[in-house]
Amino acid sequence: MHVDKFGEAFTKAAAAAYPDQGPSQYTAVKVLLLSWENAETMISTGIEMLQGVFQDDFGFKTETFEIPQAYPFKYLSLKLQGFREEPEEDQNNKVLRIVYYGGHSGTKKVDQCYWFLNDKSNSPEVNWTTFQKQLVDADPDILILLDCYNRGGGGNSIGDNIIEIIAATDSEVAVPAVRLYAFTSYLARELHSLSLAAPFSVAMLHQYVSSAVREEQLRASRMPTYASLAQKSDQRSIVLRGHRNMKQDFFMDELDCHKVLVFVELNGDLGLQEDDLSTQLENYPAFKKFARLQWLAPTDDLHFMSVMLIPIAIWDLLSKVQGVSFMQYVDLEALSNIVWDEEHLNA
């Protein structure tokens, strides 16, 4: 990717990840909280907590639905169909829909994620991938929050809407541990904190939840994941805002948050030197503010390999950009112990 195209993509990603003050883009937000009938008490407790945050801190309209053990596919299908279809009074409004699920999940077929009532072999189940495809084909913007394993297909939006997913993990385990459901606690806590501040993006919410998990679980191996299923490849993210906005200076300094290292393949004009390319990148204010160039080396007269340190929220919105790849989550204090050379990169 040419250095200028990367600079432009980075600028768009930063603007979407850290939105400016302004009115909400949605006239209403509707939340559907899903779990299984007779699910574990911890799941029910987490849903009550999250529902309270959405109602009290954001003023969102919420409803809960327990997936029945008998004919679960039929009843969940009917519920989601009714939820995603706009009633008459919403036709001229922009309504955001949020779907949450807390419970067991796993893979039965390639790229097919299933939800289960429990970990027993005869557990009731539904194919979540099928429902996800139905949701992303709907018109409204949709945020999907999953306190479970989530990985696999689900398709991309066929319209101009934004579809984003934050899930507890993409690492499947045979029996989801009870502590996995702590994701809902992190989610509720960070949503409450962010509701007191300026408008924030879903990518930023993922950054905050990930930072909380990594901080409290001491470099957790299973990190919350983010995915965008929007058809457009440009950098966009749903923006949320609480109805209190008490603390305008709440947001963590970008140098204090947990970040990721990314590998970026860049090309410039013939004869461009390393210092020139570095200067060219820093000519983009967003890059100078949010990124740190850790390592840069030419491969020939036109191409360069580079390693950059960037906030999680910006990585979320750059992950589909060609030539940009994830390396690792990193704590700032660990950077001083890394020696950047080709041997390290190939290790």
C-alpha positions, 0 to 999 in steps of 0.5 A, a space after each residue: 500500500 502506498 504510504 499516502 493511501 495508508 495515511 488516509 485510511 489511518 486518518 479515517 479509522 482514527 476519526 471513526 474510532 474517536 468521534 467528535 461531539 455531536 448529536 446522535 445519529 440515531 433517533 432510537 436504540 432498541 436492545 434485545 437480550 437473549 439467553 436460554 430458558 432455565 440458564 445458569 443464575 450467573 447468566 441471568 444476573 449478568 443480563 439484569 445488570 446489562 439491561 439496567 445499564 442500557 436503560 438507566 445510563 443510555 435510555 435505550 428501550 430493552 427487552 429480554 427473551 429466553 430461548 425455549 428448550 422446545 423448538 428453539 430454532 422456530 421461536 428464536 427465528 420469530 423473535 429476531 424477525 420481529 425485532 429486525 423489522 421496523 414498525 410503521 413509526 420507525 420507517 422515517 427514523 434511523 433506529 439502531 438495534 443491539 442484540 446480546 446473547 449470554 450462554 454456551 456456544 461452539 462449532 459443529 460444522 466448519 464456520 458454523 457457530 451454534 448456541 447451546 443450553 448447556 454442555 451436555 451432548 443432548 443439549 437444545 441448540 440453534 445455529 447462530 450463524 444462520 441467524 447472524 446472516 439474517 440479521 446482517 441482511 436487514 436494513 438497520 445498523 446492528 451491534 451484536 454483543 456475545 458473551 460466548 465463543 464466536 467464530 466463523 461465517 455469517 456473511 457481510 452486509 448487502 447494504 450500506 448499514 454498519 454491522 459490528 460484533 464484539 464477542 468474549 472470545 474466538 478461542 473455543 473451549 469444550 465446556 465454557 467456564 463460568 468465568 467466561 461470563 465475566 465478559 458481561 460484567 466487563 461490558 456493563 462496567 465499561 458501558 456505564 463509564 463511557 455513558 458519562 463521557 462524550 460519544 464513543 464508537 463501538 471500536 472504542 468500546 472494544 478497546 476499553 473492554 479489552 483493556 479491562 480484561 487484559 489488566 485484570 486477568 494478567 495478559 489473558 490468553 482469550 481476549 474479546 474480539 471485534 468484527 465488522 460485517 459492513 459491505 463497505 471497506 471504508 472505516 466506519 463504526 457505530 457511535 453510542 452516547 449516554 444521556 448524562 454526559 457528565 465527564 467530558 475529560 473521561 477518556 483515557 490518554 491514548 498513550 496509557 491504553 493497551 495497544 496492538 503491534 501491527 505489521 504494515 507493508 508500505 511503498 513510496 516513490 522511487 528513491 524514498 529514504 526511511 527518514 522521508 517515509 517516517 516524516 511523510 507518515 507523521 505529516 498525518 496528524 492522526 498518525 502522529 497523535 495515535 501511532 508509534 513507528 517501532 521499526 522500519 526497513 526497506 526491502 527494495 527501492 520502493 517497498 518498506 516493512 514496518 511495525 507500528 504500535 496503535 490503539 486497539 480501536 484503530 486496529 479494529 477499523 484497519 483490520 480489513 486494509 490490505 497490507 496491514 496485519 496483526 502481530 500481538 497485543 502489548 503492554 507499553 512497559 513490555 516494549 522496552 524489552 523488544 529488539 526490532 530486527 528481521 530475526 525477531 519478526 521471523 521468529 
